Amino acid sequence: MRPYHLVHIGMGSKQLNMKKIVLMLLFLAGTWSCSPSASSPDVPEKETGEITVTGIIYDDSTKPLADVLVSDGYIFAKTGADGRFSLESDLNKAKFVYVVQPSGYQAPVESGQSMFWKRLGKGDAQKINGVYQLRFTLNKIKSDADKFSMVIAGDPQPRARTAGYDKFAYHSLDCNEDMWKDMSEYTSSLGSRQVFGIMLGDLVHENMSLYPDYCNGLARLNCAVYSVIGNHDNDPSATDDEAGAAYFENYLGPRNYSFNAGKFHIVVVDNLIMQLNSSRQLKDYDQGLTDDIWKWLQKDLSYVDYSTPVIICSHSPMFMLSSGGDRSLSAATRHGADYALLLSKYKKVYAWAGHMHAAFNYVYGPSSKYPGIEAHTVSRVTGSLWVNEWLCEDGTPRGYVVADVDGENLTWKFKPIAYQTAKAVGEVPAYTLRDYALTSDGVAMRNGRKLDETYQLRAYPRGTYGDNYVYANVFMYDEAWGEVKFTSSKSGPVVMTKVSEKTKKYDAAYKEVFDFYKSAGSALSSSSDFVLFNKSGEVANPVPHLFRCYSSAESDSGTVTVTDRFGNEYSTTVSW
């Protein structure tokens, strides 16, 4: 993938002579570079100091677009009636100029990336008479602009096949291949409807040479994809937060930006402040926003009416955690409380994040401090980090969220990945608790079809946990869902109760995977990072969406049913 893109330069009223034209072409030829190497990001030589940046924004019929917001990540400007804008950018800080795409428009998509940004310094911008000049084109969306779909995924996190502890685990490039194939099929199935992806960070795992692999995956999707930086996307050999992001910025552009889709304002924000650890590696981090990012976010939202629904995407959750803690109020979260109070002014806010490798959803009630805010954490799209198997530590299968928007109405479902060609241990174990079949070529089949959005829960028969309860794991559950019920063939229906945090239950299918890898002779068996139980004997990662009900029957069968918050009913059968 080429990290830079040829741009059209707005000349204004001044005409260039032939000599200047030749010099300009030579300059542009020099910025057209190959993919960066693993050892050094191929960034342009950066100028410093304050400089005027001007430009013009057209639609795809070359009509100038007025009232379009433009930012360099620090200050904002609006285009006039002639489509022109001007920024006084500080090149000691600013690296990009980007367009806040207005509703109904989409920047050109190149290899899966929305090119709504241009690089300052000696990158995409040409300096003429001491002024940087830029030209943007926005394509008018041909479908209904108020209706669109999103594919939301987190933590693909590959390492090289030669990395990890041993042959048993942790390279996950094959898992990424399964992910891209599934996503490509899904986005292609949506026809003319506007669709875009949001990747919630940890796009690679501290291996900067894998950014081209990630970019090649984006190029396979039938849509634009917006990327969020995660803690593992930073160069561990760098010395500070800004330097650590060089590879991400080289391949994917700005870390903080916003755009509009339909009636929604969508924000992407870097909320991890990287720090050196005791080994002088850039792997530690603080949660929250730097002072500069916090100032930028306030300015961005100052242009957004409080009645506008907002989607804000970060790598780490900025609100409620799967453990029940409220991160927005944590003193360790920089600007966290300010962030929460600002967003609580809006009628509706959906905060999407990854990082936790587990699915968790929390809706702040109307009488809470933050009414109208929903916190949504997606599970790891490629399965449990350490084994890259068919499910995550909370029992959620490999998969991602598919969300549909119609006006201000936002609905979503979990989409399991239907391909499992990756074989971390050479052969696929015959897991007894996997509730679908796996063909010889790695296709996951359930009820006669590939895994799809009907797969939203898994049930465990009485005795699975060594007790007399029937259990059900409802992957994307939140408090707005209906009751989870078990209907016994012998005794009729009963409401299942949510397993409390204090009970600390694991997902039984994940324990089966865990036990297999522990017994397989993997180096993971001695790794303190790969644990199911902590030193106190408690479950290290209890499931926040597990339900159960008592059964006295020594043999029985039945059906677990639940209706999600949007009226869709899901069911699965269980017997013993």
C-alpha positions in Angstrom: 0.0 0.0 0.0 1.2 3.5 -0.8 1.0 5.7 2.3 0.7 8.9 0.4 -1.7 10.0 -2.3 -1.4 12.4 -5.2 -3.5 15.5 -4.7 -4.9 18.2 -7.0 -3.5 21.5 -6.1 -5.7 24.5 -6.0 -3.9 27.3 -8.0 -6.2 30.2 -7.2 -6.0 33.1 -9.6 -2.2 33.0 -10.0 -0.9 31.1 -13.0 2.4 29.2 -12.7 5.1 29.5 -15.3 6.5 26.3 -17.0 9.5 26.2 -14.7 7.4 26.2 -11.6 5.2 23.5 -13.1 8.2 21.3 -13.8 9.5 21.8 -10.2 6.1 21.0 -8.8 5.9 17.7 -10.8 9.3 16.7 -9.6 8.3 17.4 -6.0 5.1 15.3 -6.3 7.1 12.5 -7.8 9.3 12.5 -4.8 6.4 12.1 -2.4 5.0 9.0 -4.1 6.7 6.3 -2.0 6.5 2.7 -1.4 5.3 1.0 1.7 7.4 1.8 4.8 9.9 -0.7 6.1 9.5 -2.3 9.4 12.5 -0.5 10.8 11.6 3.0 10.0 8.3 4.7 9.2 8.5 6.5 5.8 7.3 9.9 6.9 8.1 13.1 5.0 10.5 15.6 6.3 8.5 17.8 8.6 8.5 21.5 8.5 7.9 23.6 11.7 6.4 26.9 12.5 3.1 28.5 11.7 1.9 28.5 8.1 -1.3 29.4 6.2 -3.1 26.4 4.8 -5.7 27.1 2.2 -7.9 24.9 0.1 -11.1 24.2 -1.7 -13.7 21.5 -1.4 -15.8 20.4 -4.4 -18.4 17.7 -4.9 -17.9 15.2 -7.6 -19.6 17.5 -10.2 -16.9 20.2 -9.3 -19.5 22.3 -7.5 -17.9 24.1 -4.5 -19.3 23.0 -1.1 -20.1 25.6 1.5 -20.2 25.3 5.3 -18.0 22.2 5.4 -15.8 21.9 8.5 -12.1 21.4 8.1 -9.5 20.8 10.9 -5.8 20.3 11.4 -6.5 18.4 14.6 -6.2 21.6 16.7 -8.2 24.4 15.0 -11.2 24.4 12.8 -12.4 26.4 9.8 -15.5 26.4 7.6 -15.6 26.7 3.8 -17.3 29.8 2.4 -19.8 30.0 -0.5 -16.9 29.4 -2.9 -15.9 26.2 -1.1 -12.6 27.7 0.2 -11.1 27.5 3.6 -8.1 28.9 5.4 -6.2 27.6 8.5 -3.3 29.1 10.4 -1.7 25.8 11.3 1.2 25.3 13.7 3.5 22.7 12.0 5.2 22.0 15.3 2.0 20.1 16.1 -0.3 19.7 13.1 0.4 16.8 10.8 -2.8 16.6 8.8 -5.7 18.6 7.5 -8.9 16.7 7.3 -12.5 17.3 6.2 -15.4 16.7 8.6 -17.4 14.8 5.9 -20.9 16.3 5.8 -24.0 14.0 5.7 -24.7 12.8 2.2 -21.1 12.9 1.1 -18.2 10.4 1.1 -14.5 11.2 0.5 -12.9 9.0 -2.2 -12.2 5.5 -1.0 -8.7 4.1 -1.8 -7.9 0.5 -0.9 -10.6 0.5 1.8 -9.6 3.8 3.3 -11.7 7.0 3.2 -9.3 9.7 2.0 -10.8 12.6 3.9 -7.4 13.8 5.0 -4.1 15.1 3.5 -0.7 15.2 5.1 1.0 18.5 5.9 4.7 19.1 5.7 6.3 17.7 2.6 3.6 15.1 2.1 0.3 15.7 0.3 0.4 19.5 0.5 2.2 21.8 -2.0 3.6 25.1 -0.7 3.2 27.9 -3.2 4.4 31.4 -2.2 4.6 30.3 1.4 1.1 29.0 1.5 0.0 25.3 1.6 -2.8 24.7 -0.9 -5.1 21.7 -0.9 -8.0 20.4 -2.9 -10.6 17.9 -1.6 -13.4 16.2 -3.6 -16.4 14.7 -1.8 -18.6 12.2 -3.7 -22.4 12.6 -3.2 -23.9 9.4 -1.8 -26.4 8.0 -4.2 -28.5 6.0 -1.7 -30.7 7.4 1.1 -28.2 9.3 3.2 -30.3 8.7 6.4 -30.0 4.9 6.1 -26.6 3.3 6.5 -24.9 0.2 8.0 -21.7 -0.1 10.1 -19.4 -3.1 10.7 -17.8 -2.6 14.1 -14.9 -4.8 15.2 -12.1 -4.7 17.7 -8.6 -6.1 18.4 -7.7 -8.3 15.3 -4.2 -7.9 16.8 -2.0 -10.2 14.6 1.6 -11.1 15.2 3.9 -12.8 12.7 3.6 -16.5 12.3 7.0 -16.9 13.8 6.1 -14.9 16.9 4.5 -16.1 20.1 5.3 -18.7 22.6 5.4 -21.7 20.3 3.6 -23.5 17.5 0.4 -23.7 19.5 -0.7 -20.1 19.6 -0.8 -16.4 19.1 0.2 -15.6 15.5 -3.5 -15.1 14.5 -2.8 -14.1 10.9 -4.9 -17.0 9.8 -7.7 -15.7 12.1 -7.4 -12.3 10.4 -7.8 -14.0 7.0 -11.0 -15.6 8.3 -12.2 -12.2 9.5 -11.5 -10.3 6.2 -13.3 -13.0 4.2 -16.4 -12.9 6.4 -16.5 -9.1 6.5 -16.0 -8.9 2.7 -19.0 -11.2 2.1 -21.2 -9.3 4.6 -20.4 -5.8 3.3 -20.9 -7.0 -0.3 -24.3 -8.4 0.6 -25.7 -4.9 1.5 -26.1 -3.8 -2.1 -26.4 -0.1 -2.7 -26.9 0.8 0.9 -24.2 3.1 2.4 -21.9 1.0 4.6 -18.6 1.6 6.3 -16.4 -0.2 8.9 -15.0 1.0 12.2 -12.0 -1.0 13.5 -11.6 -0.2 17.2 -7.9 -0.5 17.6 -5.1 -3.1 18.3 -5.0 -3.5 14.5 -1.5 -5.2 14.9 0.3 -6.4 18.0 3.5 -4.4 18.4 4.8 -5.6 15.1 5.0 -2.6 12.8 5.8 -4.8 9.8 2.2 -6.0 9.8 0.6 -2.7 9.0 0.7 -3.6 5.2 -1.2 -6.9 6.1 -3.9 -4.8 7.8 -4.1 -2.4 4.9 -4.3 -5.3 2.4 -7.3 -6.6 4.5 -9.0 -3.2 4.3 -8.6 -3.3 0.5 -10.7 -6.4 0.3 -13.8 -4.8 1.9 -16.6 -3.3 -0.2 -16.6 -0.1 1.8 -14.7 2.7 3.5 -13.1 1.7 6.9 -12.2 4.1 9.7 -9.4 3.0 12.0 -8.9 3.7 15.7 -5.4 3.5 17.2 -5.0 1.0 20.1 -2.2 0.6 22.6 -0.6 -2.3 20.6 -0.6 -0.2 17.4 2.2 2.0 18.8 5.8 1.3 18.0 7.3 -0.2 21.2 10.8 1.1 20.3 9.7 4.7 20.3 10.3 7.0 23.2 7.0 8.9 23.7 3.3 8.9 22.8 3.6 11.0 19.6 6.6 9.1 18.2 4.9 5.8 19.0 2.0 6.6 16.6 4.2 7.2 13.6 3.5 3.9 11.8 -0.3 4.3 12.4 -0.2 7.8 11.0 2.0 6.8 8.1 -0.4 4.2 6.9 -3.8 5.3 8.2 -3.7 9.1 8.7 -4.9 11.1 11.8 -5.7 9.5 15.1 -8.4 12.0 16.0 -11.1 13.0 13.6 -14.8 13.1 13.0 -17.4 12.8 10.2 -21.2 12.9 9.7 -23.4 10.1 8.4 -27.1 10.5 8.1 -28.3 12.3 11.2 -25.4 11.1 13.3 -22.1 12.8 14.2 -19.3 10.2 14.5 -16.1 10.8 16.4 -12.9 8.8 16.5 -10.5 9.5 19.4 -7.2 8.3 20.7 -7.7 7.7 24.4 -4.5 5.9 25.4 -1.5 8.0 26.4 1.5 5.7 25.9 4.4 5.7 28.3 7.7 3.9 28.7 7.8 0.8 31.0 10.6 -0.2 33.2 12.4 -1.8 30.3 12.2 1.5 28.3 9.6 0.1 25.9 6.6 2.1 25.0 4.0 -0.4 26.3 2.6 1.2 29.4 -0.2 3.7 29.1 -2.6 6.1 30.9 -6.3 6.0 30.1 -7.9 9.2 28.9 -7.2 12.2 26.7 -4.2 14.4 26.4 -4.8 18.1 27.0 -4.6 18.8 23.2 -7.0 16.0 22.3 -9.5 17.2 25.0 -9.3 20.7 23.6 -9.9 19.4 20.0 -12.8 17.3 21.1 -14.5 20.3 22.8 -14.1 22.3 19.6 -15.4 19.5 17.4 -18.5 19.0 19.5 -19.1 22.8 19.7 -20.3 22.6 16.1 -22.8 19.8 16.9 -26.2 20.6 18.2 -27.2 18.8 21.4 -30.2 17.2 19.6 -27.8 15.4 17.3 -27.1 11.7 18.1 -23.4 11.0 18.6 -21.3 7.9 18.1 -17.9 8.1 19.7 -15.3 5.4 19.1 -12.2 4.8 21.1 -10.0 1.8 21.7 -10.4 1.6 25.5 -13.9 2.1 27.1 -14.3 5.6 28.5 -17.5 4.7 30.4 -18.6 1.5 32.1 -16.3 -1.5 32.2 -17.3 -5.2 32.0 -16.2 -5.4 35.7 -18.9 -2.9 36.6 -16.5 0.0 37.2 -17.4 3.4 35.8 -14.2 4.5 34.0 -15.5 8.0 33.2 -15.3 8.8 36.9 -11.9 7.3 37.5 -9.3 9.7 38.7 -6.8 7.7 36.6 -8.7 8.5 33.5 -7.4 11.8 32.3 -10.3 14.2 31.5 -12.6 11.2 31.9 -15.2 13.0 34.1 -15.0 16.1 31.8 -15.5 13.9 28.8 -18.5 12.2 30.3 -20.2 15.5 31.4 -19.7 17.0 27.9 -21.2 14.0 26.1 -24.1 13.8 28.6 -25.4 17.1 27.2 -26.4 15.3 24.0 -29.7 13.6 23.5 -28.2 10.3 22.6 -24.6 9.0 22.7 -23.4 5.5 21.7 -19.8 5.0 22.9 -18.1 2.0 21.2 -14.8 0.5 22.3 -12.7 -2.7 22.3 -9.6 -3.4 24.4 -11.3 -5.7 26.9 -11.6 -8.7 24.6 -15.2 -9.3 25.9 -18.6 -8.1 25.0 -20.3 -5.8 27.4 -23.2 -3.3 27.1 -24.4 -0.8 29.6 -27.2 1.8 29.3 -27.2 4.7 31.7 -30.8 5.2 32.9 -32.8 8.5 32.6 -32.3 9.3 36.3 -28.5 8.7 36.2 -25.8 11.3 36.0 -25.3 10.5 32.3 -28.8 10.0 30.8 -28.8 9.1 27.1 -25.3 7.5 27.1 -24.8 3.9 26.2 -21.5 2.1 26.6 -20.7 -0.8 24.2 -17.6 -2.9 24.3 -17.1 -5.4 21.5 -15.3 -8.7 22.0 -12.1 -9.6 20.2 -12.9 -10.3 16.5 -10.4 -13.1 16.2 -11.1 -14.9 19.4 -9.2 -15.3 22.7 -5.9 -13.5 22.4 -3.6 -16.2 23.6 -5.0 -19.1 21.6 -6.9 -17.4 18.7 -9.6 -20.1 18.9 -13.3 -20.0 18.1 -14.4 -17.9 21.0 -13.2 -15.2 23.5 -12.7 -15.6 27.2 -16.3 -14.5 27.9 -17.6 -17.1 25.6 -18.5 -14.7 22.8 -17.6 -16.3 19.5 -15.2 -14.8 17.0 -17.1 -12.0 15.4 -18.1 -8.4 15.1 -21.1 -6.1 15.4 -23.3 -5.1 12.5 -25.3 -2.0 13.1 -28.1 -0.5 11.0 -29.2 3.2 11.1 -32.5 4.5 9.8 -32.9 8.2 10.7 -32.1 8.4 14.4 -32.9 4.8 15.0 -29.8 2.6 15.6 -30.0 -1.2 15.9 -27.3 -3.8 16.0 -26.7 -7.6 16.2 -23.7 -9.8 16.8 -22.3 -11.3 13.6 -20.2 -14.5 14.2 -17.4 -15.3 11.8 -18.4 -18.2 9.6 -14.9 -19.3 8.7 -12.4 -21.0 11.0 -9.6 -22.2 8.8 -7.0 -21.2 11.3 -5.6 -24.2 13.2 -3.4 -23.1 16.0 -2.5 -26.6 17.0 -2.5 -28.2 13.6 -5.8 -30.1 14.1 -9.1 -28.8 15.2 -10.0 -30.4 18.6 -13.4 -32.1 18.9 -14.8 -29.6 21.4 -17.9 -31.1 23.0 -19.4 -27.8 23.9 -19.1 -26.2 20.5 -22.7 -26.0 19.4 -22.2 -25.9 15.6 -20.4 -28.1 13.1 -17.1 -27.3 11.4 -16.6 -28.7 7.9 -13.3 -30.1 6.7 -12.6 -26.8 4.9 -13.2 -24.7 8.0 -16.8 -23.5 7.5 -18.9 -23.2 10.6 -22.4 -24.5 10.0 -25.4 -24.3 12.3 -29.0 -25.4 11.5 -27.9 -26.2 7.9 -26.3 -22.8 7.2 -23.2 -20.8 7.8 -23.1 -19.0 11.1 -25.1 -15.8 10.9 -26.9 -13.2 13.1 -29.3 -15.8 14.4 -26.5 -17.1 16.6 -26.8 -14.8 19.7 -26.6 -17.2 22.6 -25.3 -20.6 23.7 -26.9 -23.0 26.3 -25.2 -25.5 28.7 -27.1 -28.5 30.1 -27.6 -29.3 33.8 -24.4 -30.7 35.2 -22.0 -28.8 32.9 -20.8 -26.6 35.9 -21.0 -29.5 38.4 -24.3 -28.2 39.7 -28.0 -28.6 39.0 -28.4 -25.5 36.9 -29.0 -24.9 33.2 -26.8 -22.0 31.9 -27.1 -19.7 29.0 -24.6 -17.2 27.6 -26.3 -14.3 25.8 -23.5 -12.6 23.9 -24.6 -9.0 23.4 -27.1 -8.8 26.3 -27.9 -5.5 27.9 -30.6 -4.5 30.4 -33.0 -3.4 27.7 -33.3 -7.0 26.5 -36.3 -9.1 27.5 -36.3 -12.0 30.0 -34.1 -15.0 29.3 -36.4 -18.1 29.7 -35.8 -21.8 29.7 -38.8 -23.9 28.7 -38.4 -27.5 29.9 -40.1 -30.3 28.1 -41.2 -31.6 31.5 -42.0 -28.6 33.7 -42.6 -25.7 31.4 -41.1 -22.2 31.3 -39.0 -20.5 33.9 -37.1 -17.2 34.0 -33.4 -17.5 34.1 -31.5 -15.1 36.4 -28.4 -13.3 35.6 -25.3 -14.7 37.3 -24.0 -12.0 39.6 -20.5 -10.6 39.4 -19.8 -11.9 42.9 -20.6 -15.5 41.7 -17.7 -15.3 39.2 -18.5 -17.9 36.7 -16.4 -18.7 33.6 -17.9 -19.7 30.2 -17.8 -23.5 30.1 -16.9 -23.7 26.4 -13.9 -21.4 26.9 -12.8 -23.5 29.9 -12.8 -26.5 27.5 -10.5 -24.6 25.1 -8.4 -23.4 28.0 -8.0 -26.9 29.4 -7.1 -28.3 26.0 -4.2 -25.8 25.5 -3.0 -26.3 29.0 -2.8 -30.0 28.5 -1.3 -29.8 24.9 2.2 -29.1 26.2 2.1 -25.5 25.0 4.5 -23.0 26.6 1.2 -21.3 27.5 0.8 -23.8 30.3 3.5 -22.0 32.2 2.5 -18.4 31.3 1.1 -16.2 34.0 -0.8 -14.3 31.3 -2.8 -17.2 30.2 -5.0 -17.9 33.2 -8.6 -18.9 34.0 -8.3 -18.6 37.7 -6.3 -16.1 39.7 -3.9 -16.8 42.6 -6.9 -16.8 45.0 -8.7 -19.4 43.0 -11.3 -17.0 41.7 -12.3 -16.8 38.0 -10.0 -14.3 36.4 -12.5 -13.1 33.8 -16.1 -13.7 34.9 -18.8 -13.6 32.2 -21.0 -10.5 32.5 -23.8 -11.9 30.4 -24.4 -15.4 31.8 -27.8 -16.7 33.0 -29.0 -19.8 34.9 -32.0 -21.6 36.3 -32.3 -24.6 38.6 -33.5 -27.9 37.3 -34.4 -30.9 39.4 -34.7 -33.3 36.4 -31.9 -35.8 36.0 -32.8 -36.0 32.3 -34.6 -33.4 30.3 -34.6 -31.2 27.2 -35.8 -27.7 26.5 -35.3 -24.4 24.7 -33.7 -21.1 25.9 -35.3 -18.0 24.4 -34.7 -14.3 24.6 -35.8 -11.2 22.8 -33.3 -8.4 22.2 -34.1 -4.7 22.7 -35.1 -4.4 19.1 -37.8 -7.1 19.2 -35.8 -10.0 17.6 -36.3 -13.4 19.3 -33.4 -15.9 19.5 -33.5 -19.4 20.8 -31.4 -22.5 21.2 -32.1 -26.0 22.4 -30.3 -28.0 25.2 -30.7 -31.6 26.5 -29.1 -33.9 29.1 
